Each structure stands twice: as structure tokens, then as C-alpha cells.
Amino acid sequence: MISFTVRMRFAQEDRAEIAEILEALTAASRQEPGCVSYIPHWVQGDTCTVLIYEQYKDQKAEEAHRQSAHFKKYAVAGLYQKMLERNREDLAALA
């Protein structure tokens, strides 16, 4: 299982557009056969930061996600064009 978080900061004026993009990206990502979990969050107390928790069955499923048309449309051509910062944290399950 592959698990990680992606934290992105955006300008306050982009908040509504980011929410719309994330809704579309989330709906499409959850339909991928290898996607176990895809949950975007606004960080409480920081209205400009999004944290996405993602899980995929394996490395092949994660790669399929990054190569998908919806990822390229909503993440690469949408979120990545608006983000001010991005950080990925890979996770290892304890139990």
C-alpha cells in the first residue's frame, strides 16, 4: 500500500476555484481502480492551505493516477498553476 499526503498553499483569492478543481479531481480519482483513498482537506486555521491524503494499492496504481487525463487536467493544469508551495510526505503504516 502506498500512502502519502500532499500539502499545497494557494492565494486567498483562489480559494473558491481551488475548491471546484479539488471536487472534480477527487470525484475522478476515487473512480480509479487502484485508488484506495483520496481525501482533500482545508487545514483548520490556515484558509490558504490544502492537505490531500492519498492511498493507492501499489506503485503501479499511483503512477496510473499521475498519468490519468483527469490528473493532468485538474492537478497539473489547474492546481499546480495556482499553488504557491507544495510538499509531499510519504507515510509508513504503523499497524
C-alpha positions in Angstrom: 0.0 0.0 0.0 1.2 3.5 -0.9 0.2 6.3 1.5 1.1 9.9 1.5 -0.1 13.5 2.0 0.3 16.4 -0.3 0.2 19.9 1.3 -0.3 22.9 -1.0 -0.7 26.6 -0.3 -2.7 29.0 -2.5 -3.6 32.6 -2.6 -6.7 33.5 -0.6 -8.4 34.9 -3.8 -8.1 31.4 -5.5 -9.9 29.5 -2.7 -13.2 29.1 -4.5 -11.6 28.0 -7.7 -9.3 25.6 -5.8 -12.3 24.0 -4.1 -14.0 23.5 -7.5 -10.9 21.9 -9.0 -10.5 19.6 -6.0 -14.1 18.5 -6.2 -13.6 17.4 -9.8 -10.2 15.8 -9.2 -11.5 13.9 -6.2 -14.5 12.5 -7.9 -12.4 11.3 -10.8 -9.6 10.0 -8.7 -11.9 7.9 -6.5 -13.1 6.1 -9.6 -9.6 4.8 -10.4 -9.4 1.0 -9.7 -6.1 1.4 -7.8 -7.2 4.3 -5.6 -7.9 3.2 -2.0 -8.5 6.7 -0.5 -8.4 10.3 -1.8 -9.4 12.9 0.7 -8.7 16.6 0.3 -8.9 18.9 3.4 -8.7 22.6 4.1 -6.3 23.0 7.0 -8.1 24.5 10.0 -6.7 27.8 11.0 -5.0 28.3 7.6 -7.6 29.1 5.0 -5.0 29.0 2.2 -3.6 25.5 2.7 -5.0 22.2 1.4 -3.8 18.8 2.6 -4.7 15.8 0.4 -4.5 12.3 2.0 -4.0 9.6 -0.7 -3.7 5.8 -0.7 -3.1 3.5 -3.7 -2.9 -0.3 -3.9 0.6 -0.2 -5.2 3.2 1.9 -7.1 1.6 1.0 -10.4 -1.7 2.4 -9.2 -0.1 5.6 -8.1 1.6 6.0 -11.4 -1.6 5.4 -13.2 -3.1 8.2 -11.2 -0.4 10.6 -12.2 -0.7 9.6 -15.9 -4.5 9.9 -15.9 -6.3 12.6 -18.1 -8.1 14.0 -15.0 -4.8 14.4 -13.1 -3.2 16.2 -15.9 -6.3 18.4 -16.4 -7.1 19.2 -12.7 -3.8 18.9 -10.9 -1.1 19.8 -13.5 -3.0 22.3 -15.5 -5.1 23.6 -12.5 -3.8 23.2 -9.0 -0.1 23.3 -10.0 -0.6 26.5 -11.9 -2.1 28.2 -8.8 -0.1 26.8 -5.9 2.5 28.9 -4.1 4.1 25.9 -2.3 3.8 22.1 -2.4 5.2 19.4 -0.1 4.7 15.7 -0.2 5.1 13.4 2.8 5.3 9.7 2.3 3.9 7.6 5.1 4.6 4.2 6.6 1.8 2.4 8.4 2.4 1.5 12.0 -0.2 -1.2 12.2 
